Amino acid sequence: MASVSVVITAFNQGELIAEAVASAWAQTSTPAQVIVVDDGSNDPSSLDVLRSLDADVISQPNSGVSVARNTGFGAATADLVVVLDGDDRLAPSFIEGTASLLDSNPAMVAASSLDAPAWGRRCRGKTGRRRRSRLPRAQRVSRDGAGAPDGLATMRRIRRGHALGV
């Protein structure tokens, strides 16, 4: 299986970011690295959490989530990158299932946990017919700790020397 980096973006998310990082390290297939891009957090409790994380933390002035993701992509060293928001958690087998899907479909460049009727979580099998993929979902975590299955996690191939445009 290809190596995987997890890029998590954060802005004043306190303990939620620690939960996101813990979900990355708790995968059935351990990532090569976990990168947290702090997009200018200024909340003291969030800054304390960021200092205590078991992850590579990159701090930058507040520039927005897209710039933070691109910063994380630039720092990733693996072949595949999972992108996760700081208030989401990965299902325990997300990396294993998604990396396997991408490994078995070389033409596929990205896969996500989105479950919408019109798009996402669908791919074409060897016969060319559409089939449902069996990707585990990410979980969005609200401030009160209650989880809802509307979080989005995405895994993309890294092609060095190409614009990433997240």
DSSP file (Angstrom, degrees, kcal/mol; ACC not computed):
  #  RESIDUE AA STRUCTURE BP1 BP2  ACC     N-H-->O    O-->H-N    N-H-->O    O-->H-N    TCO  KAPPA ALPHA  PHI   PSI    X-CA   Y-CA   Z-CA
    1    1 A M              0   0    0      0, 0.0     3,-0.1     0, 0.0    99,-0.1   0.000 360.0 360.0 360.0 144.8    0.0    0.0    0.0
    2    2 A A        -     0   0    0     97,-0.2     2,-0.1     1,-0.1   101,-0.1  -0.276 360.0 -97.9 -66.2 153.7    1.2    3.5   -0.8
    3    3 A S        -     0   0    0     74,-0.1    77,-2.1    28,-0.1    76,-0.4  -0.427  40.3-150.1 -73.1 152.1    2.4    5.7    2.1
    4    4 A V  E     -a   80   0A   0     26,-0.2    28,-2.8    75,-0.2    29,-1.0  -0.984  13.5-166.3-132.1 132.4   -0.1    8.2    3.5
    5    5 A S  E     -ab  81  33A   0     75,-2.6    77,-2.9    -2,-0.4     2,-0.5  -0.898  15.6-144.7-107.7 146.1    0.2   11.6    5.1
    6    6 A V  E     -ab  82  34A   0     27,-2.3    29,-3.5    -2,-0.4     2,-0.5  -0.963  10.5-163.9-112.2 125.2   -2.8   13.2    7.0
    7    7 A V  E     -ab  83  35A   0     75,-3.5    77,-2.6    -2,-0.5     2,-0.5  -0.944   7.3-174.1-110.4 121.2   -3.2   17.0    6.7
    8    8 A I  E     -ab  84  36A   0     27,-3.1    29,-2.8    -2,-0.5     2,-0.3  -0.966  12.0-149.0-118.3 126.7   -5.5   18.5    9.3
    9    9 A T  E     -ab  85  37A   0     75,-1.8    77,-1.4    -2,-0.5     2,-0.4  -0.738  19.0-173.4 -94.9 144.5   -6.4   22.2    9.2
   10   10 A A  E     + b   0  38A   0     27,-2.4    29,-3.3    -2,-0.3     2,-0.2  -0.996  21.5 167.1-142.1 141.6   -7.1   24.1   12.4
   11   11 A F  S    S-     0   0    0     -2,-0.4    27,-0.0    27,-0.2    29,-0.0  -0.765  80.6 -35.4-151.4 106.4   -8.3   27.5   13.5
   12   12 A N  S    S+     0   0    0     -2,-0.2    33,-0.0     1,-0.1    34,-0.0   0.884  87.4 138.8  50.9  49.2   -9.3   28.0   17.2
   13   13 A Q    >   -     0   0    0      1,-0.2     3,-1.8    30,-0.1     4,-0.4   0.322  36.1-167.1-108.2   7.9  -10.7   24.5   17.6
   14   14 A G  T >>  -     0   0    0      1,-0.3     3,-1.0     2,-0.2     4,-0.6  -0.088  69.2  -2.2  50.8-132.2   -9.4   23.7   21.0
   15   15 A E  H 3> S+     0   0    0      1,-0.2     4,-1.8     2,-0.2     3,-0.3   0.699 120.4  76.7 -67.8 -20.6   -9.7   20.0   22.0
   16   16 A L  H <> S+     0   0    0     -3,-1.8     4,-2.1     1,-0.2    -1,-0.2   0.877  91.1  55.1 -59.3 -35.9  -11.4   19.1   18.8
   17   17 A I  H <> S+     0   0    0     -3,-1.0     4,-2.4    -4,-0.4    -1,-0.2   0.878 104.4  53.7 -66.0 -35.9   -8.1   19.2   17.0
   18   18 A A  H  X S+     0   0    0     -4,-0.6     4,-2.5    -3,-0.3    -1,-0.2   0.886 108.4  50.1 -63.8 -38.0   -6.6   16.7   19.5
   19   19 A E  H  X S+     0   0    0     -4,-1.8     4,-2.2     2,-0.2    -2,-0.2   0.893 109.3  51.1 -66.2 -39.7   -9.5   14.4   18.6
   20   20 A A  H  X S+     0   0    0     -4,-2.1     4,-1.4    66,-0.4    70,-0.3   0.930 112.4  46.0 -63.0 -45.0   -8.9   14.7   14.9
   21   21 A V  H  X S+     0   0    0     -4,-2.4     4,-2.2     1,-0.2     3,-0.2   0.919 111.2  52.3 -63.8 -43.9   -5.2   13.9   15.4
   22   22 A A  H  X S+     0   0    0     -4,-2.5     4,-1.4     1,-0.2    -1,-0.2   0.884 107.2  53.0 -60.2 -38.4   -6.0   11.0   17.6
   23   23 A S  H  < S+     0   0    0     -4,-2.2    -1,-0.2     1,-0.2    -2,-0.2   0.831 107.8  52.0 -67.6 -29.9   -8.4    9.6   15.0
   24   24 A A  H >< S+     0   0    0     -4,-1.4     3,-1.1    -3,-0.2    -2,-0.2   0.927 112.5  43.6 -69.8 -44.2   -5.5    9.8   12.4
   25   25 A W  H 3< S+     0   0    0     -4,-2.2    -2,-0.2     1,-0.2    -1,-0.2   0.708 106.4  63.4 -74.0 -18.4   -3.1    7.9   14.6
   26   26 A A  T 3< S+     0   0    0     -4,-1.4    -1,-0.2    -5,-0.2    -2,-0.2   0.276  76.5 129.4 -88.7  12.0   -5.8    5.3   15.5
   27   27 A Q    <   -     0   0    0     -3,-1.1    66,-0.2     1,-0.1     3,-0.2  -0.277  69.5-125.5 -66.2 150.5   -6.2    4.1   11.9
   28   28 A T  S    S+     0   0    0     64,-2.6     2,-0.5     1,-0.3    65,-0.1   0.735 112.2  43.0 -66.8 -21.6   -6.0    0.4   11.1
   29   29 A S  S    S-     0   0    0     63,-0.4    -1,-0.3     0, 0.0    -2,-0.1  -0.942  99.3-133.4-123.4 105.4   -3.3    1.4    8.7
   30   30 A T        -     0   0    0     -2,-0.5   -26,-0.2    -3,-0.2    -5,-0.1  -0.317  18.3-122.3 -66.0 133.8   -1.0    3.9   10.4
   31   31 A P        -     0   0    0      0, 0.0   -26,-0.2     0, 0.0     3,-0.1  -0.345  11.9-126.7 -71.3 156.8   -0.1    7.1    8.4
   32   32 A A  S    S-     0   0    0    -28,-2.8     2,-0.3     1,-0.3   -27,-0.2   0.835  89.4  -3.1 -70.5 -33.3    3.5    7.9    7.7
   33   33 A Q  E     -b    5   0A   0    -29,-1.0   -27,-2.3     2,-0.0     2,-0.5  -0.991  56.5-145.4-157.0 153.3    2.9   11.4    9.1
   34   34 A V  E     -b    6   0A   0     -2,-0.3    22,-2.7   -29,-0.2     2,-0.5  -0.995  20.5-169.4-122.6 124.3    0.2   13.7   10.6
   35   35 A I  E     -bc   7  56A   0    -29,-3.5   -27,-3.1    -2,-0.5     2,-0.5  -0.952   6.4-163.7-116.4 128.9    0.5   17.4    9.8
   36   36 A V  E     -bc   8  57A   0     20,-3.0    22,-3.0    -2,-0.5     2,-0.7  -0.964   5.9-158.0-110.7 124.6   -1.6   20.0   11.5
   37   37 A V  E     -bc   9  58A   0    -29,-2.8   -27,-2.4    -2,-0.5     2,-0.7  -0.898   7.6-153.5-103.9 109.3   -1.6   23.4    9.8
   38   38 A D  E     -bc  10  59A   0     20,-2.8    22,-2.2    -2,-0.7     2,-1.2  -0.738   3.0-155.1 -83.5 115.1   -2.6   26.1   12.3
   39   39 A D  E     - c   0  60A   0    -29,-3.3    25,-0.2    -2,-0.7    -1,-0.1  -0.371  66.8 -58.3 -92.1  56.2   -4.2   28.9   10.4
   40   40 A G  S    S-     0   0    0     -2,-1.2    22,-0.2    20,-0.7    -1,-0.2   0.820  70.7-171.9  80.9  32.7   -3.5   31.7   12.8
   41   41 A S        +     0   0    0    -31,-0.2    -1,-0.2     1,-0.1    -3,-0.0  -0.271  13.6 174.4 -56.2 142.0   -5.2   30.4   16.0
   42   42 A N        +     0   0    0      5,-0.0    -1,-0.1     0, 0.0     3,-0.0   0.360  41.1 111.1-130.4   1.0   -5.3   33.0   18.7
   43   43 A D     >  -     0   0    0      1,-0.1     4,-2.4     2,-0.0     3,-0.3  -0.673  65.2-139.2 -77.1 123.5   -7.4   31.3   21.4
   44   44 A P  H  > S+     0   0    0      0, 0.0     4,-2.1     0, 0.0    -1,-0.1   0.864 101.2  50.0 -55.5 -40.3   -5.1   30.4   24.4
   45   45 A S  H  > S+     0   0    0      2,-0.2     4,-2.0     1,-0.2     5,-0.1   0.891 111.1  49.5 -68.1 -36.6   -6.7   27.0   24.9
   46   46 A S  H  > S+     0   0    0     -3,-0.3     4,-2.6     2,-0.2    -1,-0.2   0.908 109.8  51.2 -65.3 -41.3   -6.3   26.1   21.2
   47   47 A L  H  X S+     0   0    0     -4,-2.4     4,-1.8     2,-0.2    -2,-0.2   0.878 108.7  51.9 -63.9 -37.8   -2.7   27.2   21.3
   48   48 A D  H  X S+     0   0    0     -4,-2.1     4,-1.0    -5,-0.2    -1,-0.2   0.921 110.9  47.6 -62.7 -43.8   -2.1   25.0   24.4
   49   49 A V  H >X S+     0   0    0     -4,-2.0     3,-0.9     1,-0.2     4,-0.5   0.926 109.1  53.8 -62.9 -45.0   -3.6   22.0   22.5
   50   50 A L  H >< S+     0   0    0     -4,-2.6     3,-0.8     1,-0.3    -1,-0.2   0.868 106.3  52.8 -59.3 -37.3   -1.5   22.7   19.4
   51   51 A R  H 3< S+     0   0    0     -4,-1.8    -1,-0.3     1,-0.2    -2,-0.2   0.754 110.4  48.8 -69.0 -23.5    1.7   22.7   21.5
   52   52 A S  H << S+     0   0    0     -4,-1.0    -1,-0.2    -3,-0.9    -2,-0.2   0.431  84.9 119.9 -97.4   0.6    0.8   19.3   23.0
   53   53 A L    <<  -     0   0    0     -3,-0.8     2,-1.3    -4,-0.5     4,-0.1  -0.326  64.8-133.6 -73.3 147.2   -0.1   17.4   19.8
   54   54 A D  S    S+     0   0    0    -36,-0.1     2,-0.3     2,-0.1    -1,-0.1  -0.604  80.0  83.2 -91.4  69.6    1.7   14.3   18.5
   55   55 A A  S    S-     0   0    0     -2,-1.3     2,-0.7    -5,-0.2   -20,-0.2  -0.971  92.4 -88.3-161.2 162.6    1.9   15.7   15.0
   56   56 A D  E     -c   35   0A   0    -22,-2.7   -20,-3.0    -2,-0.3     2,-0.5  -0.769  47.8-157.1 -79.6 117.0    4.0   18.1   12.9
   57   57 A V  E     -c   36   0A   0     -2,-0.7     2,-0.5   -22,-0.2   -20,-0.2  -0.874  11.2-170.5-104.9 125.4    2.5   21.5   13.5
   58   58 A I  E     -c   37   0A   0    -22,-3.0   -20,-2.8    -2,-0.5     2,-0.4  -0.965   9.3-157.5-112.3 122.9    2.9   24.3   11.0
   59   59 A S  E     +c   38   0A   0     -2,-0.5   -20,-0.2   -22,-0.2   -22,-0.0  -0.828  18.6 164.4-102.4 140.1    1.8   27.7   12.0
   60   60 A Q  E     -c   39   0A   0    -22,-2.2   -20,-0.7    -2,-0.4   -19,-0.1  -0.970  44.2 -87.4-145.3 158.4    0.9   30.4    9.5
   61   61 A P        -     0   0    0      0, 0.0     2,-0.2     0, 0.0   -21,-0.2  -0.353  67.0 -78.9 -62.3 151.3   -0.9   33.8    9.6
   62   62 A N  S    S+     0   0    0    -22,-0.2   -22,-0.1     1,-0.2   -23,-0.1  -0.350  70.0 147.9 -58.5 116.5   -4.7   33.4    9.1
   63   63 A S        -     0   0    0     -2,-0.2     4,-0.3     1,-0.2    -1,-0.2   0.351  58.8 -90.4-132.1  -1.2   -5.1   32.9    5.3
   64   64 A G     >  -     0   0    0    -25,-0.2     4,-2.0     1,-0.1    -1,-0.2  -0.122  42.3 -77.7 101.9 158.4   -8.1   30.6    5.0
   65   65 A V  H  > S+     0   0    0      1,-0.2     4,-2.6     2,-0.2     5,-0.2   0.833 123.8  56.0 -65.3 -35.2   -8.6   26.9    4.9
   66   66 A S  H  > S+     0   0    0      2,-0.2     4,-2.3     1,-0.2   100,-0.2   0.920 109.6  45.6 -65.4 -42.5   -7.6   26.5    1.2
   67   67 A V  H  > S+     0   0    0     -4,-0.3     4,-2.3     2,-0.2    -1,-0.2   0.904 112.4  52.5 -65.4 -40.3   -4.2   28.1    1.8
   68   68 A A  H  X S+     0   0    0     -4,-2.0     4,-2.2     2,-0.2    -2,-0.2   0.911 109.5  48.9 -61.8 -42.3   -3.8   26.0    5.0
   69   69 A R  H  X S+     0   0    0     -4,-2.6     4,-2.7     1,-0.2    -2,-0.2   0.927 110.8  49.7 -62.9 -44.4   -4.6   22.8    3.0
   70   70 A N  H  X S+     0   0    0     -4,-2.3     4,-2.2     1,-0.2    -1,-0.2   0.868 108.3  53.7 -64.1 -35.3   -2.1   23.7    0.3
   71   71 A T  H  X S+     0   0    0     -4,-2.3     4,-1.3     2,-0.2    -1,-0.2   0.925 110.6  47.4 -61.3 -44.4    0.6   24.4    3.0
   72   72 A G  H  X S+     0   0    0     -4,-2.2     4,-1.3     1,-0.2     3,-0.3   0.903 109.4  52.5 -63.8 -42.3   -0.1   20.9    4.3
   73   73 A F  H  < S+     0   0    0     -4,-2.7     3,-0.5     1,-0.2    -1,-0.2   0.911 107.4  53.5 -58.6 -42.1    0.1   19.4    0.9
   74   74 A G  H  < S+     0   0    0     -4,-2.2    -1,-0.2     1,-0.2    -2,-0.2   0.808 111.7  44.8 -63.9 -29.7    3.5   21.1    0.4
   75   75 A A  H  < S+     0   0    0     -4,-1.3    -1,-0.2    -3,-0.3    -2,-0.2   0.629  89.2 107.5 -88.8 -14.8    4.8   19.6    3.6
   76   76 A A     <  -     0   0    0     -4,-1.3     5,-0.1    -3,-0.5   -71,-0.0  -0.389  44.1-174.5 -68.9 138.9    3.5   16.1    3.0
   77   77 A T        +     0   0    0     -2,-0.1    -1,-0.1     3,-0.1   -74,-0.1   0.494  53.1  92.4-109.4  -7.6    6.1   13.5    2.1
   78   78 A A  S    S-     0   0    0      2,-0.2   -74,-0.2     1,-0.1   -76,-0.0  -0.270  80.6-117.1 -86.6 172.5    3.8   10.5    1.3
   79   79 A D  S    S+     0   0    0    -76,-0.4    79,-2.6     1,-0.1     2,-0.3   0.804 100.6  38.2 -76.3 -32.1    2.3    9.3   -2.0
   80   80 A L  E    S-aD   4 157A   0    -77,-2.1   -75,-2.6    77,-0.2     2,-0.4  -0.912  71.2-156.6-121.8 147.6   -1.3    9.9   -0.8
   81   81 A V  E     -aD   5 156A   0     75,-2.8    75,-2.7    -2,-0.3     2,-0.5  -0.990   4.6-154.1-129.2 129.3   -2.7   12.7    1.4
   82   82 A V  E     -aD   6 155A   0    -77,-2.9   -75,-3.5    -2,-0.4     2,-0.5  -0.870  13.4-153.7 -95.3 131.9   -5.8   12.7    3.5
   83   83 A V  E     +aD   7 154A   0     71,-3.2    71,-1.6    -2,-0.5     2,-0.4  -0.931  20.8 170.2-108.7 128.6   -7.3   16.1    4.1
   84   84 A L  E     -a    8   0A   0    -77,-2.6   -75,-1.8    -2,-0.5     2,-0.2  -1.000  30.8-126.2-140.6 136.8   -9.3   16.6    7.3
   85   85 A D  E >   -a    9   0A   0     67,-0.5     3,-1.8    -2,-0.4   -75,-0.1  -0.503  31.9-114.0 -76.5 153.4  -10.8   19.6    9.0
   86   86 A G  T 3  S+     0   0    0    -77,-1.4   -66,-0.4     1,-0.3   -67,-0.1   0.637 114.3  54.2 -66.2 -15.3   -9.9   20.1   12.6
   87   87 A D  T 3  S+     0   0    0    -78,-0.1    54,-3.2   -68,-0.1    -1,-0.3   0.182  98.6  80.2-103.7  17.4  -13.4   19.5   13.8
   88   88 A D  E <   -F  140   0B   0     -3,-1.8     2,-0.3    52,-0.2    52,-0.2  -0.781  62.4-150.3-116.2 163.2  -13.8   16.1   12.0
   89   89 A R  E     -F  139   0B   0     50,-1.9    50,-2.5    -2,-0.3     2,-0.3  -0.969  17.3-123.1-130.0 148.8  -12.6   12.6   12.9
   90   90 A L  E     -F  138   0B   0     -2,-0.3    48,-0.2   -70,-0.3    47,-0.1  -0.708  27.4-114.4 -88.4 140.9  -11.7    9.7   10.6
   91   91 A A    >   -     0   0    0     46,-0.6     3,-2.3    -2,-0.3     4,-0.3  -0.478  39.9-106.0 -63.8 147.6  -13.4    6.4   10.9
   92   92 A P  T 3  S+     0   0    0      0, 0.0   -64,-2.6     0, 0.0   -63,-0.4   0.730 117.1  38.7 -55.7 -26.7  -10.8    3.8   12.0
   93   93 A S  T 3> S+     0   0    0    -66,-0.2     4,-2.7     1,-0.1     5,-0.3   0.190  81.2 110.2-109.7  18.0  -10.4    2.1    8.7
   94   94 A F  H <> S+     0   0    0     -3,-2.3     4,-2.7     1,-0.2     5,-0.3   0.942  82.3  43.3 -58.4 -50.2  -10.6    5.2    6.4
   95   95 A I  H  > S+     0   0    0     -4,-0.3     4,-2.7     1,-0.2     5,-0.4   0.938 115.7  48.3 -63.4 -46.7   -7.0    5.2    5.3
   96   96 A E  H  > S+     0   0    0     -4,-0.2     4,-1.7     1,-0.2    -1,-0.2   0.938 117.6  40.4 -59.3 -48.7   -6.9    1.4    4.8
   97   97 A G  H  X S+     0   0    0     -4,-2.7     4,-1.8     2,-0.2    -2,-0.2   0.903 119.5  43.7 -69.0 -42.1  -10.1    1.4    2.7
   98   98 A T  H  X S+     0   0    0     -4,-2.7     4,-2.5    -5,-0.3     5,-0.2   0.903 113.6  49.4 -74.2 -41.2   -9.5    4.5    0.7
   99   99 A A  H  X S+     0   0    0     -4,-2.7     4,-2.8    -5,-0.3   -97,-0.2   0.895 111.0  51.6 -63.7 -38.7   -5.8    3.7    0.0
  100  100 A S  H  X S+     0   0    0     -4,-1.7     4,-2.1    -5,-0.4    -1,-0.2   0.915 109.6  49.8 -62.8 -42.7   -6.8    0.3   -1.2
  101  101 A L  H  X S+     0   0    0     -4,-1.8     4,-0.6     2,-0.2    -2,-0.2   0.934 114.2  44.1 -61.1 -46.8   -9.4    1.8   -3.5
  102  102 A L  H >< S+     0   0    0     -4,-2.5     3,-0.7     1,-0.2     6,-0.2   0.886 112.1  53.2 -67.7 -38.1   -6.9    4.2   -5.0
  103  103 A D  H 3< S+     0   0    0     -4,-2.8    -1,-0.2     1,-0.2    -2,-0.2   0.871 110.6  47.1 -63.0 -36.4   -4.2    1.5   -5.3
  104  104 A S  H 3< S+     0   0    0     -4,-2.1    -1,-0.2     1,-0.2    -2,-0.2   0.560 114.5  48.7 -84.1  -6.9   -6.6   -0.8   -7.2
  105  105 A N    X<  +     0   0    0     -3,-0.7     3,-2.0    -4,-0.6    -1,-0.2  -0.698  65.0 179.5-131.5  79.8   -7.7    2.1   -9.5
  106  106 A P  T 3  S+     0   0    0      0, 0.0    -1,-0.1     0, 0.0    -2,-0.1   0.747  80.7  57.5 -57.3 -26.5   -4.6    3.8  -10.8
  107  107 A A  T 3  S+     0   0    0      2,-0.0     2,-0.4     0, 0.0    -5,-0.1   0.693  86.8  93.8 -77.8 -17.0   -6.6    6.3  -12.9
  108  108 A M    <   -     0   0    0     -3,-2.0    -3,-0.1    -6,-0.2     3,-0.1  -0.609  50.4-178.7 -78.2 130.4   -8.4    7.5   -9.9
  109  109 A V        +     0   0    0     -2,-0.4    48,-2.2     1,-0.3     2,-0.3   0.627  62.6  15.2-105.6 -16.4   -6.8   10.6   -8.3
  110  110 A A  E     -E  156   0A   0     46,-0.2     2,-0.3     2,-0.0    -1,-0.3  -0.994  52.3-172.1-155.0 155.4   -9.0   11.2   -5.3
  111  111 A A  E     -E  155   0A   0     44,-2.0    44,-2.9    -2,-0.3     2,-0.3  -0.986  11.7-167.4-146.3 146.9  -11.7    9.6   -3.2
  112  112 A S  E     -E  154   0A   0     -2,-0.3     9,-0.4    42,-0.2    42,-0.2  -0.872  31.4-125.9-134.1 168.5  -13.8   11.1   -0.4
  113  113 A S        +     0   0    0     40,-2.2    25,-0.1    -2,-0.3    41,-0.1   0.363  64.4 131.4 -92.5   4.2  -16.2   10.1    2.3
  114  114 A L        -     0   0    0     39,-0.3     2,-0.5     1,-0.1    -2,-0.1  -0.321  42.3-160.8 -60.1 136.6  -19.0   12.3    1.1
  115  115 A D        +     0   0    0      5,-0.0     5,-0.1     6,-0.0    -1,-0.1  -0.732  32.6 141.4-122.7  81.7  -22.3   10.4    0.8
  116  116 A A        -     0   0    0      3,-1.0     3,-0.3    -2,-0.5    -2,-0.0  -0.933  54.4-127.1-121.1 145.9  -24.5   12.4   -1.5
  117  117 A P  S    S+     0   0    0      0, 0.0    -1,-0.1     0, 0.0     3,-0.1   0.851 106.4  45.6 -60.6 -35.6  -26.9   10.9   -4.0
  118  118 A A  S    S-     0   0    0      1,-0.2     2,-0.3    -3,-0.0    -3,-0.0   0.770 124.6  -3.7 -84.1 -25.0  -25.6   12.9   -6.9
  119  119 A W  S    S+     0   0    0     -3,-0.3    -3,-1.0     2,-0.0    -1,-0.2  -0.979  89.5  56.7-160.6 166.3  -21.8   12.5   -6.4
  120  120 A G  S    S+     0   0    0     -2,-0.3    -7,-0.1     2,-0.2     3,-0.1   0.155  84.9  46.1  86.2 154.3  -19.2   11.1   -4.2
  121  121 A R  S    S+     0   0    0     -9,-0.4    12,-2.1     1,-0.2     2,-0.4   0.667  89.2 108.6  52.5  23.2  -18.5    7.6   -3.0
  122  122 A R  E     +H  132   0C   0     10,-0.2     2,-0.3    12,-0.1    10,-0.2  -0.965  37.9 163.9-125.6 146.1  -19.0    6.2   -6.5
  123  123 A C  E     -H  131   0C   0      8,-2.2     8,-2.9    -2,-0.4     2,-0.5  -0.935  38.6-100.7-148.4 171.5  -16.5    4.8   -8.8
  124  124 A R  E     -H  130   0C   0     -2,-0.3     6,-0.2     6,-0.2     5,-0.1  -0.857  33.9-144.9-101.5 130.8  -16.4    2.7  -12.0
  125  125 A G    >   -     0   0    0      4,-2.5     3,-1.9    -2,-0.5    -1,-0.0  -0.103  40.7 -81.2 -79.9-175.1  -15.5   -1.0  -11.6
  126  126 A K  T 3  S+     0   0    0      1,-0.3    -1,-0.1     2,-0.1    -2,-0.0   0.758 130.5  57.0 -61.8 -25.5  -13.5   -3.1  -14.1
  127  127 A T  T 3  S-     0   0    0      2,-0.2    -1,-0.3     1,-0.0     3,-0.1   0.579 115.0-115.6 -82.1  -8.6  -16.6   -3.5  -16.2
  128  128 A G  S <  S+     0   0    0     -3,-1.9     2,-0.2     1,-0.4    -2,-0.1   0.310  75.9 126.9  90.7  -9.6  -17.0    0.3  -16.6
  129  129 A R        -     0   0    0      1,-0.1    -4,-2.5    -5,-0.1    -1,-0.4  -0.520  68.5-103.0 -80.7 150.5  -20.3    0.2  -14.7
  130  130 A R  E     +H  124   0C   0     -6,-0.2     2,-0.3    -2,-0.2    -6,-0.2  -0.473  44.3 179.0 -69.9 141.3  -20.8    2.5  -11.7
  131  131 A R  E     -H  123   0C   0     -8,-2.9    -8,-2.2    -2,-0.2     2,-0.3  -0.987  32.0-106.1-141.0 153.3  -20.5    0.8   -8.4
  132  132 A R  E     -H  122   0C   0     -2,-0.3     2,-0.2   -10,-0.2   -10,-0.2  -0.598  31.6-139.8 -75.7 134.0  -20.8    2.0   -4.8
  133  133 A S        -     0   0    0    -12,-2.1     2,-0.3    -2,-0.3    -1,-0.0  -0.600  10.3-132.4 -85.4 159.3  -17.5    2.2   -3.0
  134  134 A R        +     0   0    0     -2,-0.2   -12,-0.1   -37,-0.1    -1,-0.0  -0.416  44.1 159.5-109.2  55.0  -17.4    1.0    0.6
  135  135 A L        -     0   0    0     -2,-0.3   -41,-0.1   -23,-0.1     2,-0.1  -0.594  41.6-119.9 -81.8 135.8  -15.5    3.9    2.1
  136  136 A P        -     0   0    0      0, 0.0     2,-0.2     0, 0.0   -45,-0.1  -0.393  34.7-116.9 -66.9 153.8  -15.8    4.6    5.8
  137  137 A R        -     0   0    0    -47,-0.1   -46,-0.6    -2,-0.1     2,-0.2  -0.562  12.2-127.5 -92.9 155.1  -17.2    8.0    6.7
  138  138 A A  E     -F   90   0B   0     13,-0.6    13,-0.5    -2,-0.2     2,-0.4  -0.515  26.3-135.3 -84.7 167.6  -15.6   10.9    8.5
  139  139 A Q  E     -F   89   0B   0    -50,-2.5   -50,-1.9    -2,-0.2     2,-0.3  -0.981   2.8-140.0-133.4 123.9  -17.5   12.3   11.3
  140  140 A R  E     -FG  88 148B   0      8,-2.1     8,-2.6    -2,-0.4     2,-0.5  -0.629  19.0-151.0 -78.9 137.7  -18.1   16.0   12.1
  141  141 A V  E     - G   0 147B   0    -54,-3.2     6,-0.2    -2,-0.3     5,-0.1  -0.948   6.0-146.0-114.9 123.1  -17.9   16.8   15.8
  142  142 A S    >   -     0   0    0      4,-2.2     3,-2.3    -2,-0.5     0, 0.0  -0.329  33.3 -99.0 -81.1 168.7  -19.9   19.7   17.2
  143  143 A R  T 3  S+     0   0    0      1,-0.3    -1,-0.1     2,-0.1  -127,-0.0   0.792 124.1  57.0 -58.3 -29.5  -18.6   21.9   20.0
  144  144 A D  T 3  S-     0   0    0      2,-0.1    -1,-0.3     1,-0.1     3,-0.1   0.428 119.1-110.7 -85.2   4.3  -20.8   19.9   22.5
  145  145 A G  S <  S+     0   0    0     -3,-2.3     2,-0.3     1,-0.3    -2,-0.1   0.346  73.1 136.5  89.5  -6.8  -19.0   16.6   21.4
  146  146 A A        -     0   0    0     -5,-0.1    -4,-2.2     1,-0.0    -1,-0.3  -0.605  47.1-138.7 -77.2 131.9  -22.0   15.1   19.6
  147  147 A G  E     -G  141   0B   0     -2,-0.3    -6,-0.2    -6,-0.2   -59,-0.0  -0.649  18.0-171.8 -92.3 146.2  -20.9   13.5   16.3
  148  148 A A  E >   -G  140   0B   0     -8,-2.6    -8,-2.1    -2,-0.3     2,-1.8  -0.995  31.2-121.9-133.5 140.8  -22.9   13.7   13.1
  149  149 A P  T 3  S+     0   0    0      0, 0.0   -10,-0.1     0, 0.0   -11,-0.1  -0.135  87.5  94.9 -79.7  46.2  -22.0   11.8   10.0
  150  150 A D  T 3   +     0   0    0     -2,-1.8   -11,-0.2   -10,-0.1     2,-0.1   0.296  50.2 118.9-116.7  10.2  -21.6   14.8    7.8
  151  151 A G    <   -     0   0    0     -3,-0.7   -13,-0.6   -13,-0.5     2,-0.5  -0.372  54.4-140.3 -70.7 156.1  -17.9   15.3    8.0
  152  152 A L        +     0   0    0    -15,-0.1   -67,-0.5   -13,-0.1     2,-0.4  -0.976  19.9 179.1-124.5 126.3  -15.9   15.1    4.9
  153  153 A A        -     0   0    0     -2,-0.5   -40,-2.2   -69,-0.1     2,-0.4  -0.974   8.7-168.4-121.7 142.1  -12.5   13.5    4.5
  154  154 A T  E     -DE  83 112A   0    -71,-1.6   -71,-3.2    -2,-0.4     2,-0.4  -0.981   9.7-158.8-131.1 141.1  -10.7   13.3    1.2
  155  155 A M  E     -DE  82 111A   0    -44,-2.9   -44,-2.0    -2,-0.4     2,-0.3  -0.984  17.7-179.0-118.9 132.2   -7.6   11.3    0.0
  156  156 A R  E     -DE  81 110A   0    -75,-2.7   -75,-2.8    -2,-0.4   -46,-0.2  -0.939  28.8-115.1-129.3 150.7   -5.6   12.5   -3.0
  157  157 A R  E     -D   80   0A   0    -48,-2.2     2,-0.5    -2,-0.3   -77,-0.2  -0.570  30.9-130.5 -74.9 146.6   -2.6   11.3   -4.9
  158  158 A I        -     0   0    0    -79,-2.6     2,-0.6    -2,-0.2     6,-0.0  -0.895  20.2-172.0-101.2 126.6    0.4   13.7   -4.7
  159  159 A R    >   -     0   0    0     -2,-0.5     3,-1.8     3,-0.1   -80,-0.0  -0.912  23.9-134.9-117.9 101.5    2.0   14.5   -8.1
  160  160 A R  T 3  S+     0   0    0     -2,-0.6     3,-0.1     1,-0.3    -2,-0.0  -0.245  86.6  24.2 -58.8 137.6    5.2   16.4   -7.4
  161  161 A G  T 3  S+     0   0    0      1,-0.3     2,-0.3     0, 0.0    -1,-0.3   0.410  99.5 107.0  89.1  -2.0    5.7   19.4   -9.5
  162  162 A H  S <  S-     0   0    0     -3,-1.8    -1,-0.3     1,-0.0     2,-0.1  -0.802  80.3-101.4-106.5 151.3    2.0   19.9  -10.3
  163  163 A A        -     0   0    0     -2,-0.3    -4,-0.1     1,-0.1    -1,-0.0  -0.481  29.3-155.4 -64.7 139.3   -0.3   22.6   -8.9
  164  164 A L        -     0   0    0     -2,-0.1    -1,-0.1    -6,-0.0    -4,-0.0   0.879  13.6-176.2 -91.2 -40.5   -2.3   21.2   -6.1
  165  165 A G              0   0    0      1,-0.2    -2,-0.0   -95,-0.0   -99,-0.0   0.908 360.0 360.0  44.4  71.0   -5.4   23.5   -6.1
  166  166 A V              0   0    0   -100,-0.2    -1,-0.2   -99,-0.0   -99,-0.1   0.469 360.0 360.0 -80.8 360.0   -7.4   22.2   -3.1
